């Protein structure tokens, strides 16, 4: 049985700036976890029909004429739109408002430059599975963030999946390279495994079905098991068997591990370039 959400951890009021795919998905998780819709405001110049309907059904304020600051202001707009939106957003930062940003490449210093009223800031990097409540979010807090504010931010991130708190904002680029971009690596693995199955003689539809089910099933097993990934790998690898033959290829010096290290390093470097 799933435990009831702890609504006391949710912020008393929240303003969401940007209700696109990620912002809208996170909002759905927050509402399920107990966020009060009547204390929630959405600022989005061109809201999707689904967001308009949600606001009407739940009593969420959508683009009010005179919006007021909330306990938390979440920035989920496109990063390139921050400059133009900043003056209006800065007016939504009250004396005790926590600013939470999921804008890629925008540092805490960047945010404070454009929103000078902001002091307590949390910068976070969620990933695509947050849209189904299975996300992985890395987050860091500025020194001004109080324990209560951090707890509220943690409640928001946890409603969309797993959250890991970072000691240093500089680690955000690595988070971006590992979990932010990571779903694409997994999707590529499904593609590659299906193509390998086709090359081995399987019907294309069969190969794609088996590859997709194998990766999703392995992920579900990993989540359900208390064992480490390496232990699970060893459990399905019989000495001298078929899996061992395949792993001899994948685990050789020029195999999967160094390739992934190179890929993550490239993504981290690009994240740093975008932040600069």
PyMOL commands that set and color helices and strands:
alter all, ss='L'
color gray80, all
select helices_A, chain A and resi 7-9+21-32+37-39+49-58+79-90+108-114+128-132+147-158+169-180+182-199+204-224+229-235+242-250+256-275
alter helices_A, ss='H'
color red, helices_A
select strands_A, chain A and resi 14-17+40-43+61-62+72-75+98-101+121-125+135-141+161-165
alter strands_A, ss='S'
color yellow, strands_A
deselect
rebuild
show_as cartoon
